[in-house]
Amino acid sequence: MRRRGKVIPFPGARRAPEPEAGFTEVCRCANQLEAMVVRSLLESESIQVVLRSRLAQSVHPFSVGAQGEIVILVPPDEAEAARAILSKK
């Protein structure tokens, strides 16, 4: 059996924490255009927003069904206010 070499980690390469950790989902958008409008609306009310998608929109500009769905996430303490804003519009 061949001996494996020692794996040396790249210095300073630490995984960043997941951006959506500690965030709450407030809605789902069918496409990137709708998600950007919702994001702008919430950010205009000083609510921090994170978008999460399964696809890289710059690589796959179109999608079929739920594959291109974008999830809108906000901090838990601002989730109720975000839902109220979205229900009015």
C-alpha positions in Angstrom: 0.0 0.0 0.0 1.3 3.4 -1.0 2.0 5.9 1.8 0.0 9.1 1.5 1.7 12.4 2.0 0.9 14.8 4.8 -1.8 17.3 4.0 -0.8 20.8 4.9 -3.7 23.3 5.2 -3.3 26.6 3.3 -2.3 29.3 5.9 -5.1 31.6 6.8 -7.7 29.7 4.9 -10.6 29.4 7.4 -14.1 28.8 6.3 -16.3 31.8 6.7 -19.5 31.2 8.7 -22.6 30.6 6.6 -24.2 34.0 5.9 -27.7 32.6 6.5 -26.8 31.3 10.0 -29.1 33.0 12.5 -31.5 34.3 9.8 -35.2 33.6 9.3 -37.0 33.0 6.0 -39.7 35.6 5.2 -40.6 34.7 1.6 -39.6 32.9 -1.5 -39.3 34.5 -4.9 -39.7 32.8 -8.3 -36.9 34.6 -10.0 -34.0 36.9 -9.5 -35.8 40.0 -10.6 -38.6 39.6 -8.0 -36.0 38.8 -5.3 -34.1 42.0 -6.1 -37.3 44.1 -5.8 -38.1 42.5 -2.4 -34.6 43.0 -1.2 -34.6 46.7 -2.2 -38.0 47.2 -0.5 -36.8 45.6 2.8 -33.4 47.4 2.7 -35.2 50.7 2.2 -36.8 50.0 5.6 -33.3 49.4 7.1 -33.8 45.6 7.3 -30.8 43.5 6.6 -31.4 40.9 3.9 -29.6 37.8 2.7 -30.6 36.0 -0.5 -30.1 32.2 -0.9 -30.5 30.2 -4.0 -29.5 26.8 -5.3 -28.2 28.2 -8.6 -25.5 30.7 -9.4 -27.7 33.3 -11.2 -24.7 34.6 -13.2 -24.1 31.2 -14.6 -27.7 30.0 -15.0 -29.7 33.2 -15.9 -32.9 31.1 -16.5 -34.4 28.2 -14.5 -37.3 25.8 -14.6 -39.8 25.6 -11.7 -38.6 25.7 -8.1 -35.0 25.1 -9.3 -34.4 28.9 -9.6 -36.3 29.8 -6.4 -34.6 32.5 -4.2 -35.2 32.5 -0.5 -35.3 35.9 1.3 -33.8 35.8 4.8 -33.7 38.4 7.5 -32.6 38.6 11.2 -35.1 36.9 13.5 -35.9 40.1 15.4 -36.9 41.8 12.1 -38.8 39.0 10.6 -42.2 40.1 11.8 -41.7 43.7 10.5 -40.5 42.3 7.1 -43.5 40.1 6.7 -45.8 43.1 7.6 -44.1 45.2 5.0 -44.4 42.5 2.3 -48.1 41.9 3.1 -48.9 45.6 2.6 -47.3 45.8 -0.9 
